[in-house]
Amino acid sequence: MEVFLVLAEELHFGRTAERLRISAARVSQTISKQERQIGAPLFERTSRKVTLTPIGQQFLAELRPAYEELRRVVETTVAVARGHEGTLTLGIMGAMGHEIFPILDLFRARHPACALQLREAHFSDPFGPLRSGQVDVQLTWGPVREPDLAVGPEVYTESSVLAVPDGHPLAARQSVSLEDLAGYPVMAVPSQAPEYWIDAISPFRTPSGRPIARDTTVVTFQEVLTLVAAGVSITPVHAHAVKYYQRPGIVFVPIHDAQPCSWYLIWRAAGETTLVRAFAQAARDATG
């Protein structure tokens, strides 16, 4: 399988042999044996180039996901057999750790020799601790469009609500629209947080294109709660705030036309380790 997949990528017997550290003759023999088993050519070979036949293209499309799943099963089994040792530090925003307990429990069960540490992260600098090496994996909402960061599995999806002071004109509504925000300034976030990332939860414009003004700058979620309760400002927040952050003086109003918000695991693309991969796999398996 591996010989076929590498040749389908390289389309060159010599480069395939170099990557697999076998002879070009061995590559040719292996492909010929596969073709005899299948009963049709998988590659068109000329003196100038190698290309996939239509049957080869179909074989590639069906084989690649099966091969990746087989490799995942083997890696997971080997990791469980050997046991992962060391420390993995996970960055968590606010109460989101409560929502991923199944992932944490599965990872700990699979890798009891690994110490899993949790560290709080703040939306005012969402990627800084990851880039500085303070955390190995970060749980954050998407999208994440940072070239140096790898985006892993989606682990949670939720809606948005508007946090307003008790007595605010919007507090008595059953729900609000993003268009309503054009009439009220919302909280601002420092520039360390990319604008596209903030826009995913707190848009800068309404769906019709009207600007949504910013006022007070906040750097932690506790500041958000305090300023809303004090009647200073309002802000869209994720819906899990209703479960974990009920406070006197604060009303959470559903935003009926906001896009669902997804949370992902991310890590440094250059810092992917066996523990990072193991945690990502536990997330995939726990969330199904």
C-alpha positions as CSV (number, residue, x, y, z in Angstrom):
1,M,0.0,0.0,0.0
2,E,2.8,2.4,1.0
3,V,4.7,1.8,-2.3
4,F,1.6,2.5,-4.3
5,L,0.7,5.7,-2.4
6,V,4.2,7.2,-2.6
7,L,4.5,6.4,-6.3
8,A,1.0,8.0,-6.9
9,E,2.4,11.1,-5.2
10,E,5.8,11.2,-6.8
11,L,5.0,9.7,-10.2
12,H,8.6,8.7,-10.5
13,F,10.1,5.3,-9.7
14,G,13.5,6.7,-8.6
15,R,12.1,9.3,-6.2
16,T,9.7,6.7,-4.8
17,A,12.6,4.3,-4.2
18,E,14.6,7.1,-2.4
19,R,11.7,8.0,-0.1
20,L,11.1,4.4,0.8
21,R,14.8,3.5,0.9
22,I,14.4,0.5,-1.4
23,S,15.5,-0.1,-4.9
24,A,13.7,1.2,-8.0
25,A,13.5,-2.5,-9.1
26,R,11.7,-3.3,-5.8
27,V,9.2,-0.5,-6.5
28,S,8.5,-1.8,-10.0
29,Q,8.1,-5.4,-8.8
30,T,5.7,-4.4,-6.1
31,I,3.5,-2.3,-8.4
32,S,3.5,-5.1,-11.0
33,K,2.4,-7.6,-8.4
34,Q,-0.5,-5.2,-7.4
35,E,-1.5,-4.8,-11.0
36,R,-1.6,-8.6,-11.5
37,Q,-3.7,-9.0,-8.3
38,I,-6.2,-6.3,-9.5
39,G,-6.1,-7.4,-13.1
40,A,-5.5,-4.0,-14.7
41,P,-2.7,-1.4,-14.9
42,L,-2.6,1.2,-12.2
43,F,0.0,3.4,-13.9
44,E,0.8,4.4,-17.4
45,R,4.6,4.2,-17.9
46,T,6.5,5.9,-20.7
47,S,10.2,6.9,-21.0
48,R,9.2,10.4,-20.1
49,K,6.6,10.2,-17.4
50,V,4.5,8.1,-15.1
51,T,0.7,8.7,-14.7
52,L,-2.2,7.1,-12.9
53,T,-4.7,5.2,-15.1
54,P,-8.4,5.7,-14.4
55,I,-8.4,2.5,-12.3
56,G,-5.3,3.7,-10.5
57,Q,-7.1,7.0,-9.7
58,Q,-10.0,5.1,-8.3
59,F,-7.8,2.8,-6.3
60,L,-5.9,5.8,-4.9
61,A,-9.2,7.6,-3.8
62,E,-10.4,4.5,-1.9
63,L,-7.0,3.3,-0.6
64,R,-5.7,6.6,1.0
65,P,-8.4,6.9,3.7
66,A,-8.2,3.2,4.5
67,Y,-4.5,3.4,4.8
68,E,-4.6,6.5,7.0
69,E,-7.1,4.8,9.3
70,L,-5.0,1.6,9.5
71,R,-1.9,3.7,10.3
72,R,-3.9,5.5,13.0
73,V,-5.0,2.2,14.6
74,V,-1.4,0.9,14.6
75,E,0.0,4.2,16.1
76,T,-2.7,4.3,18.8
77,T,-2.1,0.7,19.7
78,V,1.6,1.1,19.9
79,A,1.2,4.2,22.0
80,V,-1.1,2.5,24.5
81,A,1.3,-0.5,24.7
82,R,4.3,1.7,25.3
83,G,2.6,4.3,27.4
84,H,3.4,8.0,26.9
85,E,5.4,9.7,29.5
86,G,6.1,13.3,30.1
87,T,3.9,16.4,30.5
88,L,1.3,17.8,28.2
89,T,0.1,21.4,28.9
90,L,-3.3,22.3,27.6
91,G,-4.5,25.9,27.3
92,I,-8.2,26.4,28.3
93,M,-10.3,29.6,28.0
94,G,-12.6,30.1,31.0
95,A,-15.0,27.3,31.7
96,M,-14.5,25.4,28.5
97,G,-12.5,22.8,30.4
98,H,-15.8,21.6,31.8
99,E,-17.2,21.0,28.4
100,I,-14.3,18.7,27.3
101,F,-14.1,16.4,30.4
102,P,-14.8,13.3,28.2
103,I,-11.6,14.1,26.2
104,L,-9.5,14.7,29.3
105,D,-10.8,11.5,30.9
106,L,-10.1,9.4,27.8
107,F,-6.6,10.8,27.4
108,R,-5.7,10.2,31.0
109,A,-7.1,6.6,30.8
110,R,-5.0,5.9,27.7
111,H,-1.8,7.5,28.9
112,P,-1.7,7.3,32.7
113,A,2.1,7.9,32.7
114,C,1.6,11.4,31.2
115,A,1.0,14.4,33.4
116,L,-1.8,16.5,31.9
117,Q,-1.6,20.1,33.1
118,L,-4.2,22.8,32.4
119,R,-3.4,26.5,32.1
120,E,-5.9,29.3,31.6
121,A,-5.7,31.3,28.4
122,H,-7.3,34.7,27.7
123,F,-9.0,35.9,24.5
124,S,-6.9,39.1,24.6
125,D,-3.8,37.1,23.6
126,P,-5.2,33.8,22.2
127,F,-2.1,32.4,20.6
128,G,0.7,34.0,22.6
129,P,1.1,31.2,25.2
130,L,1.1,28.6,22.5
131,R,3.8,30.4,20.4
132,S,6.0,31.0,23.5
133,G,5.8,27.3,24.5
134,Q,3.9,27.9,27.7
135,V,1.2,25.4,26.4
136,D,1.5,22.5,24.0
137,V,-2.1,22.4,22.8
138,Q,-4.7,25.2,22.9
139,L,-8.5,25.0,22.9
140,T,-9.9,28.0,21.1
141,W,-12.8,29.0,18.9
142,G,-12.4,29.2,15.1
143,P,-11.5,30.1,12.6
144,V,-7.8,30.0,13.1
145,R,-5.8,31.3,10.1
146,E,-2.2,31.4,11.5
147,P,0.4,29.9,9.2
148,D,2.5,28.6,12.1
149,L,-0.4,26.9,13.9
150,A,-1.9,23.6,13.0
151,V,-5.7,23.2,13.4
152,G,-6.8,19.9,14.9
153,P,-10.2,18.3,15.5
154,E,-13.4,20.3,16.2
155,V,-14.4,19.4,19.8
156,Y,-17.4,21.6,20.6
157,T,-20.0,23.7,18.9
158,E,-22.3,26.3,20.4
159,S,-24.4,29.4,19.7
160,S,-23.9,33.0,20.8
161,V,-25.8,35.2,23.3
162,L,-25.6,38.9,24.0
163,A,-24.5,39.8,27.6
164,V,-26.4,43.0,28.6
165,P,-27.0,44.7,31.9
166,D,-30.3,44.1,33.7
167,G,-32.5,47.0,32.6
168,H,-30.8,47.5,29.2
169,P,-33.3,48.1,26.3
170,L,-32.4,44.7,24.8
171,A,-32.6,42.8,28.1
172,A,-36.3,42.1,27.9
173,R,-36.1,40.6,24.4
174,Q,-36.7,36.9,23.8
175,S,-33.8,37.1,21.3
176,V,-31.9,39.8,19.4
177,S,-30.4,40.1,15.9
178,L,-26.9,41.1,15.0
179,E,-28.5,44.1,13.3
180,D,-29.5,45.3,16.8
181,L,-25.9,45.7,17.7
182,A,-25.4,48.6,15.3
183,G,-27.3,50.8,17.8
184,Y,-25.0,50.0,20.8
185,P,-21.3,50.0,21.1
186,V,-19.8,46.7,22.3
187,M,-16.6,45.8,24.1
188,A,-13.2,46.0,22.3
189,V,-10.3,43.5,22.6
190,P,-6.5,44.4,22.4
191,S,-4.7,44.0,19.1
192,Q,-3.0,40.8,20.1
193,A,-6.2,39.0,19.1
194,P,-6.6,38.9,15.3
195,E,-9.5,40.9,14.0
196,Y,-10.9,38.0,12.0
197,W,-10.9,35.8,15.1
198,I,-12.7,38.3,17.2
199,D,-15.2,38.9,14.4
200,A,-16.3,35.3,14.6
201,I,-17.9,36.0,18.0
202,S,-18.3,39.8,18.1
203,P,-18.7,41.0,14.5
204,F,-17.4,44.4,13.4
205,R,-20.4,44.8,11.0
206,T,-23.9,43.6,10.9
207,P,-25.1,41.2,8.1
208,S,-26.4,44.2,6.2
209,G,-23.0,45.9,6.5
210,R,-23.7,48.5,9.2
211,P,-20.7,49.1,11.5
212,I,-20.8,48.0,15.1
213,A,-18.9,50.5,17.3
214,R,-16.4,49.5,20.0
215,D,-16.0,51.2,23.3
216,T,-14.4,49.8,26.5
217,T,-11.3,47.5,26.0
218,V,-11.2,44.3,28.1
219,V,-8.5,41.6,28.4
220,T,-10.2,39.0,30.6
221,F,-13.6,37.4,30.9
222,Q,-13.9,38.6,34.5
223,E,-13.6,42.1,33.2
224,V,-16.4,41.4,30.7
225,L,-18.7,40.2,33.5
226,T,-17.9,43.1,35.8
227,L,-18.4,45.8,33.2
228,V,-21.6,44.3,31.9
229,A,-23.0,44.1,35.4
230,A,-22.0,47.7,36.1
231,G,-23.9,48.8,33.0
232,V,-20.8,50.1,31.3
233,S,-21.1,48.0,28.0
234,I,-22.5,45.0,26.3
235,T,-20.9,42.2,24.3
236,P,-21.7,39.0,22.4
237,V,-20.3,35.9,24.2
238,H,-20.5,32.2,23.7
239,A,-23.6,30.4,25.0
240,H,-21.8,28.3,27.6
241,A,-21.6,31.6,29.6
242,V,-25.3,31.0,30.4
243,K,-24.4,27.8,32.2
244,Y,-21.2,28.9,34.0
245,Y,-21.3,32.7,34.4
246,Q,-24.7,33.7,35.8
247,R,-24.2,36.9,37.8
248,P,-26.5,39.4,39.4
249,G,-27.2,42.3,37.1
250,I,-26.4,40.4,33.8
251,V,-28.9,39.1,31.3
252,F,-27.9,36.7,28.5
253,V,-30.1,37.2,25.4
254,P,-29.9,34.6,22.5
255,I,-28.7,36.1,19.2
256,H,-30.9,34.3,16.7
257,D,-29.0,35.0,13.5
258,A,-25.4,34.5,14.7
259,Q,-23.4,31.7,13.1
260,P,-22.7,28.6,15.3
261,C,-19.3,28.8,16.9
262,S,-16.9,25.9,16.8
263,W,-14.0,25.2,19.2
264,Y,-10.9,23.4,18.0
265,L,-7.6,22.1,19.3
266,I,-4.6,23.9,17.9
267,W,-0.8,23.5,18.3
268,R,2.4,24.8,16.9
269,A,2.9,23.2,13.5
270,A,6.6,22.8,14.2
271,G,5.9,21.6,17.7
272,E,3.8,18.5,17.1
273,T,4.9,15.7,19.4
274,T,3.6,12.2,20.1
275,L,1.8,13.5,23.1
276,V,0.1,16.2,21.0
277,R,-1.0,13.7,18.4
278,A,-2.2,11.4,21.2
279,F,-4.3,14.1,22.7
280,A,-5.8,15.1,19.3
281,Q,-6.7,11.4,18.7
282,A,-8.4,11.2,22.1
283,A,-10.4,14.3,21.2
284,R,-11.5,12.7,17.9
285,D,-12.5,9.5,19.6
286,A,-14.2,11.1,22.5
287,T,-16.3,13.4,20.3
288,G,-17.0,10.7,17.7
